[in-house]
Amino acid sequence: MPVDTKRVRGPEVSQSPSLFVCDTAAVYSSTDPRADGRQRDQVDVRPVFLRCGLVSQAKGSAYIEAGDTKVMCCVYGPRETERKDETDMKCGRLTTDMRFAPFSCPERGSWIQGSQDKDFSLMLHESLRPALCLHKYPRSQIEVNVMVLENSGSVLAHAVTCASLALADAGIEMYDLVLGCAIRQNGASYVVDPTYTEENSLSSVCSENQGSLTVAFLPSLNQISGLQSDGEMSEENLTAGVRTCIEGCYKIYPVIQQALAKAVRRVAPLPSES
């Protein structure tokens, strides 16, 4: 009897992979402590690690770690645009693409290319465009590619910060840097820079004020360039959440400045350092 060599012979008895996946939709109370030791109802962001210029093939690049969230961004251009319409002749064009690595998320369905990637790419574009001097690059386009290596929460906020740092590393003229911060509201309590588990958890208290908020902020100009809100939040909580996110952006602003200054000194050292 011929043997089918292309058929994989697995074990006769197996278990579902879902048994080994942690329950990210666990129900918790707003008074429970956070798993990483940070405080609730305070602007307590995760420690941030930043590096510029890691990808030599790109015009500019940046890498950011916030807890277990890891994001890489590469910037290409300005290069001649393919479209020849009147708009692109007067000013440059920004294109953004944000994708998730296959191993970045605990659940397979969360990284498959679909509407989530498109929404994140659009939000990234809307957040970065007000900070760029696109009129300085007529008939050109600037490409921003973001790859999420590990999604451990607040990935969009950190992608905005990483992309802004990569644009500055590429020498693109900007009005200001763009910083991102996220908040998760659960009733009367909130958490800043939520983790993946906190973003996908359910509160044990039934309340209308349950949702998430991501803010893109220009610290020097004191302006908001992007805002995304999911869920149901009252007007008072939404306003307070925006203020909290702005305060969180100011907390990581010195770290961004230090990383950018270090990258500039590496490319063009001061006379005393040469």
N, C-alpha and C positions, 0 to 999 in steps of 0.2 A: 504494500500500500504506500503510495507516494506521500511524503511529508511536506506540509506547507511551511517552508523555511521563513517566509515573510511574516508569518503570524507570531505575534508576541505571546508567549505562554506565561501568563501571570499566575499568581497563587489562586487556589480554589476558594479560599476564604480571605476577604479583604474588609477594610473599614473605610468609612467615608472620610475624606480629607477635612470635612467641616468639623469633625470631632476634635481636631488639633488646632483649630482657629479660635483665638480668644474672642470672647463676646464683647464687641465694641459698642453694642447698643444696651449696655447694662443700665439699670435704673439706679440713680443715686440721689441723695439729698443735697440741697444747696448748702448745708452746713458741714458736709464731709470735707476733710482736708484734701488738697490736691496731691496726686501721686508723686510728683517730683519735688514736693516740699515747699512750693511757692504758695503765697497767700492769696485768698480770694478777696474780691472787692478792693484790690490794690493794683497799682500799675507795676506789676511784677513780671517783667519780660525775661525770657531765657537768655543765658549768656550767648553772645554772638562771636563767631570766628569768621574773619574775612581775609581773602587773598585776591590780588589782581595779577593779570598777566600770566596765567597758568597755561593758556593755549597759544602756542607760538604761531599757528597758522591763521589765527583770527586777528583782526585789527585791534580788538580789545576784548578782554575776558575777565570774568570775576567768578569767585566761588564763595558761597556762604554756608555756614553751619549755625543752626539755632536749635540747641538740644540735639535731637536725632533727625531733624529736617535738614536735608542737604540739597542744594540747588547750584547748578552750573549755568553760566550764561556766556554766549559768544556773540560778538558784534562784527559784522562785515560791512565794508563800505566806508565812506560814500562811493558808490559806483554808478555808472550810467544806467538810467532807468530804461526798462524795456518799453514802457508806454510813452507815447509821444503826444499826449493830449495837452491842452493849454495849461491845465493846473500844474502838472509836473514840470512844465517849463519855467514857471515862475518861482516855485519853491520845491524843496525836496519832498520825498515820500518816505514814510516810515512803515515798515512791515514787521510784524511780530508773530512769532510761532512758539507756543508753549506746549511741551509734551511731557508725558510721564514715562519713565523707564519701566520695562516689564516687571522688574523686581522692586519697584518703588513703594508699592502699596500692599497692605496685608491681604486685600481682596482683589481677585483678578478683574472683576467687573469694573473696578474704579479706575483702571488705567487704559482700558480699551479706547481707541480713538473714537471720539463721538462729540456730542454736544458740549460735554464738560471742557474738553480741550479747546473747543472753539470759543466758548464763553470766557475762559481764562485768557486766551490770546486777545480777545477783543477788549477785555478789561485792562490787560497789560498795555495795549495800544492807547487806550483812552487815558491811562495814568501817565504815560511817558511823553505823549505828544505835546502837551502844554509846556513842558520843560525844555524842549529842543528848539534851537534856532534854525528851523528848516529853511528859512528864506536865505540863509547863507550857502545853501547847497542846491542851486537850481539844476534841473534836469538830472537829478541824482536820487538814489534811494539808499536807505540805511536799513540793514536787516538785523533784527534782534532775535536770536534763537535761545530759548530757555529749555533746559532739560532738568527735570526733577529726578534726582537720584534716589532720594528717600523722602517719603511723605509722612511726616510725623506731626502734622497740624500746621495751620496758618501758612500754607504753602504759597498762596497767592501774594500775601503781604511780603514774604521774604523774596519771592520772585521779582517783585517790583523793585525792592532795594538792590538786589543783585544785578538786575538789568540796568538800573541807573548807574551803579558803580562801573559796570562794563562799558557803558557809553562814555563815561568820564575817562576811563582808561584808554579808550580808543581815540581820545582827543576831539570828540564831537562837541561843538560849541553848545552850551546849555545855559539857560537862565538860572537854574538851580538844580540841586540833586533832588531825587524823589525817594522818599522813605515810606515804607508800608508797615501797618500795624493792624492787628485783628483783635476782636473781642467777641466773647460768647455770653449771651444773656440768658439766665435761667430764673425767671421770676424776679425777685428783688435782689438776687445775687448775680455777679458777673465774674468772668475770668478773662484776663488779658493774655494774649499770645497762646490760645488754647492748643492742646495737643490733639492728635488724631482721635484718641479715645474720647476726649472731652467734646470734640466737634460732633461726634456721632453718638453721644450718649443721650439718654432721655432723663428728664427730671422727674422725681417722684411727686412733685407738687404740680398740680394742674394749674397753669397760669397762661395768660395771653402773652406775657412778655417772655417769649422764648424765640431766640433767633441769633444770628451771627452778623457781624459787621466788619467790613474791611475798608480801611481808609488809606489813600495815597496822598502824601503831604509834602509840600515844598517848604522846608523849614526856614530858609532865609527870607523868602517872600511871604511866609505865613499864609499860604493859600492851599486849598484842597484841590487836587487835580483828578481824583477818582474816588468813587464811593460805591460799594456794593453791599446790599443788605438782603438777607434771607430770613424768612420766618416772620413772626408777628411781634412787633415792638411798638410800644406807645411813643408818642411824640417826645415826652419828657425823657424816657430811657434812650431814645435814639439820639437826642441832642447831647445827653450826658455821655453816651457811648462814643460819639464823635470827639468830644473833648478828651475823653480818656485815651483814645487812640492817638490823638495829637500829642498828648503827654508822653505816651509810649514811644512815639517817633523821636521826640527830643531826648529820650533816654539813650537811644542807640546812635544818635547823631555824632557824638564825639568819637565813637568807635569807627564810624564810616569815614570821618575826616582823617583819623589817624591812619587807616588802611590806605586811603587815597594818597596822602602825603608820603607814605612809605613807598608806594609804587612810583610816584614822581621822582623821589630821590634816587631810586634804583635806576631809572632811565637817564636822568640828568642830575648827577650828584652835584652838591654845592662845591665851590672852589676849596673850601676848607676840608671837605671830605674826600676830594680826589687826590 
